[in-house]
Amino acid sequence: MLRVGRRRGGCPSAEEVLRGFLEELGRALADPPPIGEIERRICGLGQEMSLLAGDPARNETLTGVMEGLGNDGAFLLRDRAGRLHRIYSGEINLN
């Protein structure tokens, strides 16, 4: 949890907030949680959804069930034909 001190009579300065944020980010990057821990927090896991994959200009929409995350952080979506898609960017629409 990000904790920053307060100056007397007010909010922390921008520098204090940034310093606290960067310290917390450094700790998180040094010891990231396992993929399984992250998956337990994902809204929509196991539900059908539509996904506008990658570049919106390509208009590539996939529909399927979210199966979780790959070890590299890819979003795993299994389509209705049974193919597993590894998605690295896109927009999700929960059906």
C-alpha positions in Angstrom: 0.0 0.0 0.0 1.3 3.4 -0.9 1.9 5.5 2.1 3.1 9.1 2.0 3.5 11.6 4.8 1.5 14.7 5.2 2.9 18.1 5.6 1.6 20.0 8.6 -1.8 21.3 7.8 -2.2 19.8 4.3 -1.7 17.2 1.7 1.7 15.7 0.8 3.6 17.5 -1.9 3.7 16.2 -5.5 7.3 15.1 -4.9 6.4 13.1 -1.8 3.6 11.4 -3.7 5.8 10.6 -6.7 8.6 9.3 -4.4 6.2 7.0 -2.5 4.7 5.8 -5.8 8.1 5.0 -7.3 9.2 3.2 -4.2 6.1 1.0 -4.2 6.4 0.4 -8.0 10.0 -0.7 -7.5 8.9 -3.2 -4.8 6.1 -4.6 -7.0 8.4 -5.0 -10.0 11.1 -6.6 -7.9 8.7 -9.3 -6.6 5.7 -9.6 -8.9 2.8 -11.8 -7.8 2.3 -15.2 -9.5 -0.1 -15.3 -12.5 -2.5 -17.4 -10.5 -2.8 -14.7 -7.8 -3.6 -12.1 -10.4 -6.1 -14.4 -12.2 -8.2 -14.8 -9.0 -8.8 -11.0 -9.1 -9.9 -10.8 -12.7 -13.5 -9.9 -13.4 -15.0 -12.1 -16.1 -12.8 -15.1 -15.7 -14.7 -18.1 -17.2 -17.4 -15.9 -18.7 -18.2 -15.3 -22.3 -17.1 -12.0 -23.7 -16.3 -10.1 -26.9 -13.0 -8.5 -27.4 -11.9 -6.0 -30.0 -8.3 -7.3 -30.4 -5.2 -5.2 -31.1 -5.5 -2.1 -33.3 -9.2 -0.9 -33.3 -8.7 0.2 -37.0 -8.5 -3.5 -37.9 -11.9 -4.1 -36.3 -11.0 -7.7 -35.4 -13.7 -8.9 -32.9 -13.3 -12.2 -31.1 -16.0 -13.8 -29.0 -15.3 -16.6 -26.5 -14.6 -17.4 -22.9 -11.7 -15.9 -20.9 -9.5 -18.8 -19.7 -7.0 -16.7 -17.8 -3.5 -15.3 -18.3 -0.5 -16.8 -20.0 2.9 -16.8 -18.2 3.8 -13.8 -20.3 0.7 -11.9 -19.2 -1.3 -12.6 -22.4 -5.0 -12.6 -22.1 -6.2 -16.1 -23.0 -9.6 -16.3 -24.8 -11.0 -19.6 -26.2 -13.3 -18.9 -29.1 -16.5 -20.9 -30.0 -14.5 -23.1 -32.4 -12.2 -24.2 -29.5 -9.1 -22.1 -30.6 -7.1 -20.4 -27.9 -6.2 -16.9 -28.7 -3.3 -15.0 -26.9 -4.3 -11.3 -26.7 -1.8 -8.6 -25.8 -3.9 -5.6 -26.3 -7.6 -4.8 -27.0 -10.9 -3.7 -25.6 -13.1 -6.1 -23.6 -16.9 -6.2 -23.6 -18.5 -8.5 -21.1 -21.6 -10.0 -22.7 
